[in-house]
């Protein structure tokens, strides 16, 4: 299988790209953060809010006989109470986290439909489910993926294509490293399992959805019970 990972330079995206590349051809994208070390997988600079750059990324790395998968790990945030928020920053979150998905699906779905095979996994979050102060832009963009997934699942269910969303909780990887210890302790106290997640659980869930052919339009919470 050939797997495209959008956002493969972030903590989770980088981890998945490294692990999945042991069994699959992996093509990752980054925008502002190039990989700091050599990788086993292919990496390209792609602004996923640009249809032209997305088209070039997908078309130059795929063939008609490829079994394709897409993992969308992109996620930027803008912390602000909505009545104090700046419209241009709010819009940037939506353009990246939501329009970015549309740009890639527009390019990759015709290839999957022609091949009559495809696996699409979108990463969302428990944040929209919980309601977290200052995250209106992020929550709006990530919760929108649930409805998008349902619609795309119906549109492609007879073409061998599945699309599902993974709602992540808090894991011992990526942006959590920047959270102050006092705040981190409060987060852990809210998690029923009383600990951050091991990222291996994300990999297990992704591998399961890549293999399964009868699960589509679903959301899976991987959060230690935090919802």
Secondary structure, 3 states (H helix, E strand, C coil): CEEEEECCCCHHHHHHHHHHCCCCEEEEEECCCCCCCCCCCEEEECCCCCHHHHHHHHHCCCCCCCCEEEEECCCCCCCECHHHCCHHHHHHHHHHHHHHHHHHHHHHHHHHHHHCCEEEEEEEECHHHHCCCCEHHHHHHHHHHHHHHHHHHHHHHHHCEEEEEEEECCECCHHHHHCCHHHHHHHHHHCCCCCCECCHHHHHHHHHHHHCCCCCCCEEEECCCCC
